[in-house]
Amino acid sequence: MQAIEFNFDGIVGPTHNYAGLAFGNLASATHGEQTSNPRAAALQGLDKMLKHYQLGLGQAVLPPPLRPRLDVLRRCGFSGDSDQIIKDAAQKQPILLACVYSAASMWVANAATVSPSMDCADARLHLTTANLNSSLHRAIEVGSTHHVLSQIFSSGEHFAVHPALPSCDTLADEGAANHTRLCSDHGHPGIEIFTFGRAATDRTKPRPSRFPARQTLEACQSIARLHGLDPANTFFVQQAPQAIDAGVFHNDVISVGNQNLLLIHELAWNSQSEMLTTIASRFEELTNSSLHIEQISQQTLPLNDAISSYLFNSQLLTLENGDMMLACPHECQTNVYAQNTLRALFARDNPIKRIEYFDLKQSMDNGGGPACLRLRIVMNDTQFKAMHEGIVFNERLYERLGNCIVENYREALSPHDLADPNFVHEAEKATQALYDILNLTPYVAV
């Protein structure tokens, strides 16, 4: 059955700020305590969505959760009305206040892991909400994410929206940022690659020493079982500890795949040469076609430059004519190694025929590039018709969301501004307005 890939982009929330909460994310740490521009961040994301829509690509949106999470502050011992809670938290535990205001849900590549129906035993589209338990500011997203996904994909006949795995060290899950699907065509069965940073129950496997490995093998295996994936077409590969310690907090910072093309840095995985050979062989058996593997050497693109330019966090997309396009951040234009890498890719025989550059500086400065901002979901026509239609992107939705953002979002927000009790109501009003436009109801924690 014919299918199309939709990119669900996260709308940047009105509380977008630079608090430097993401340990192991170098951009987040570097820009911590600086002043952000929530309005510019959200509009930059919308402009990327509009360009993709105009290119004929499937595009949809996901709203941000309500912030701040005052219920989390109450559970941590703060009491009184909202004004008092904000005041006390700002004075006594400002990092905790930053966590409950975090807009990190904008990076919806971490929202869930998705397997299209043609890969799943019950022929339904499966989504497993990520538990994001490696950090508080991300873990509090889980209820809202599951709530929204359950509204959008409400038909049990066509979709299975799984709750997050139990929140524990053994089953740490960061979603689609550590998941890659390869296929001959979006509508045909494919190979699903789960990348993990550590094996929680096997201490003999290598681990990073500087930064945490956020994804476990056990979580990947659990999701593959929940989705009913064919073991012959499912691979579990380990991130190289060297890469994690250099700042590759998710696999999508060092690798990206689409259909019959895998673009990967040579230092991405353990036992990479062997794994690539095995995956390519299985791809050929499954599809009767060859897999294009573009492996970029450390000499061509040093690991530090791969991270700072976010070249591998570009979106790799299939255009209507079958050619592939890389949607790169502007930072790839200013990094000499990244530019040379892109030129070399064009000189070789592969499906990449176009590059577009996007200004996503507000997201990039907080540690998220183009691919971080989207969740890829492959659907057939029947599933598309069964999905909530209010989130499907078009020029009218672009205009309405843009007007809402301009009207309700601040142009400057520093971590110190989070101590303003009035900002609670301002942020809630702006977010509710987005849900009203999308005809969705937000998750309200109690």
Steps between C-alpha positions, in 0.01 A plus 500: 500500500625848415619702797643843571737620769375790710734712707327607820684812617479626855375856542750682720328597825480850650737405784796426271802600709868420545543339841775254399313201642613229255817338635702360210349745250785742431291770331256505791783535751677769297195726475367446852382819676484696173186683386283317248238622254195270521318684221790466256549135597139410426490696174826344381344158552183601316699631205675163467163323502364737235794436267458124531125529439565709188737229376213251516620317811264363763500745790313519830548666838504404868418758768714575806379389844368746755777659703592549779429169672398638838387153606864385489601787727220409741618139504845633586371677811404849379158622605261793473351666195688514170660835583640368827622174346686682223653748743620230741635273227691788339665581830565151633539272194524697173616196301182317597299802387684494165413131462126553541513788249711311244388515136714198401189323368561702181745222405233242420753255360507397866122480536457136393630213291287426194467187286276513191233237453685318223772404752266391781346157553145632550520741203434802721714812538677475837627790712669459839524817707857555625552508877794747479598407853860615472406856597215659694426777252435239230337232714212731589400512132384139492140544614436784257665322208296184549182706546552688173606196296195311629273780375664519158516122447181403683382219272589167658431333168785682329733611781657372821626778727699336778568671831860562595710215630537491881714793607818341626869486418467159332239615247624853422349604166558819298270425207553527125827690535655155543295321233554473123284334238632393158282375213471495122176699519311645797209266432709181498633306800828638626792451735481667840825589677496575872811671635576467871767660713530234767374159601360551849513132598831412334792679659747335262391728213693827469364825642589867470692654788433873464132534404201271563375245248132588487359201307516140621501179300223368722272792407566444128422130528179574691376743235576255219288238681214745563494592131506138384805547279651215302828405673661437162446866409585651839851597604640621830826692471702673768616860487875537528582625853757731341220676313281541808792641698562749218143630529295265279214469749268339243575293191330756274791734570735265314283299259192544281322258270216515251367224275807350325761745632692500828724798573724422796825613662767232530506543882125456552472136609698223659604228253373730226656331198351163595158647578484694173585188301229300677236771459583553132475126436161473668377812318587340166324175596188686611471753218691345208692827477818650637545722801700819447734546796682832519751461780674827585852469638643676801755662271228641273276620783656496848262395774501844662402661170228243439353599837538876465361509144229237565543373145366156594204662673385626163172361373545248219179515298358347182353755260201434272727416207686235701816701558622556854559832669706593804341770717806639679546764767676820392793392715594250228571796270748663735689185600774427245509126573123471468496690172775280356311192612182613329685578177658155504161336553367670186798378299422135579226274369220519758138623512578843654430759231406811697597691815296766677636702791281620788551763767425314822745686721268519799462121502863435408629713786304279739626178342244400238526505120249437219461128568453556874194712423305226322353154553478289184175305454426289191130453427288353225197686369254320728704585808538860390122534473459344848742746660393826665501747212553818701876454516557457124708791378387740229540870424188592695629320810839668451331839503285428806786355704730783396250767604448325834873489564556865409211603724589289804873422505776714649796612295741465793503257790781444747510228769449779756167590338363163609477644853226738385167361631313676219682286244306193621174634364661649190653166400183304569290742293738479204512121507123458536457721194710256296289203615183687406633552147589130467168388655679300770477501879817539707610264772434653842697336779351493849 
